Amino acid sequence: MVGTQLLRGLRGPRRSRHTVPAHQLAALSLPIGDDGVVVGGDAEGRPQLLALHHPAPFDIVFVGGLWTAQVLALRAAGTGARVAVETGRPQQWANLVRAAGGGLECMTVHGVGQVPPLGATVGSPVLVIRDCGMRPPRGRVASAPWQSVLTLLPYLSPVAPRLIRGAALVGVQRISPDEAQQVGEVMSLPPAEVEALSTLAEGVTLWCTRRDRHYSVTTPTDAESGLLGNARRLD
């Protein structure tokens, strides 16, 4: 509790209070709600935002395509975050890094196991994207306050259930019926959601926790489609 002595001091300038008549309250529009990176739209076209930066460690597992992961990286960098990509296929990220930087190192690429300490802060948050294949090794850099880690899995593997259980958020694109059953068991998805996972269209992702689920459709901007092409599940 803040001591009363900390609340005492010089008085500031005295100004009249701002008031609104009760009958005008309905006309006010207050910007209260989620914030983050726009990952797509819902069925009605309303933006779906993914909050990437938190004061506590935040791990994301994304079972999907490189295209969507790169759109997320580009949009995260556009919000002012630093993006560090850990990958065994740096050639797949080279054009994106050049386009995103504009002469600045807002996005960097590192070999597997070679991500240096990044010094994330509330004023300089970091997103680490681990593009390390079906069986990603344990990373040198883990999630931390204001440093989130997104692990990209092209498909499910024997290590995927462990990673999914430890994640705060899971994104799933089109997978096989057998893989959908595995994800459904780990995430406690209802049968209708499990069945839908094997029929999702290009660019559609189910973002879920064990308590909440949202579908989003990622539609590229003109600049994104010019750089990355159209939405696709397969690389």
C-alpha positions, 0 to 999 in steps of 0.5 A: 500500500502506498503510504499517505506521505507519498501522496503529499506535495505541492498542488498543481494548477487548479482546473475545472473538472470535465463533466458529461451530462448523463444523457450523453454517456451513450455517445461516448466510445472508449478504446477499451479492449484487447491490443496487439498484432492483427492476425486476421479477421473473424467470420464477420470481418472484425479484426482479431488481435493477438497480444504478443507482449506480456510482463510474464513469460509467454509461449506460443505454439503454432502448427501451421505454415511458414507464410502465416508465421512470416506475416506475424513476424512482419506485423510484429516488427511493424508495431515496434517489436524486435523479432529474432528468428531462429531457423535452420533455413535462413534463405527462406527468411532473407527477403523478409528481413531485408524488407522489414528492416529498412536499414534498421535491425528490427528483425534478425536471423540466427542459426539454431541454438545461436540466438544471443541474449536480447535484453527485452524490456517493456519499451523494447519487447521481443518476439523470438520465432523458432523455425527449427523443424518438426523436433525443435531442440531446446532453445538457448533463449527462453520466454521471459517478461516482454520476450515471447517465444513462438515455436513453428511446427509444420506438422505434429511430431512426438514432441508436439504434445509436450510443447502444446501443453506448456504453451499459453496459446496454440494456433493450428492450421489445417492438419490431418484427421489423426493430428486433429485428434491429438490436438483435440485431446491435449487442448480439450476441443469439442468434436466439431472443432476437431473435425474442422481442423482437417478442412480449414482453408488457406490462411485460416487458423484456430487460436485456442487456449483450454478455455477459449477458441477463435478462428481467424482468416489472415488476409495479406495487405498488398505489400505483404502479398507482393513480398510473400505471395498469397496465403498458403498452408504448405511451404 
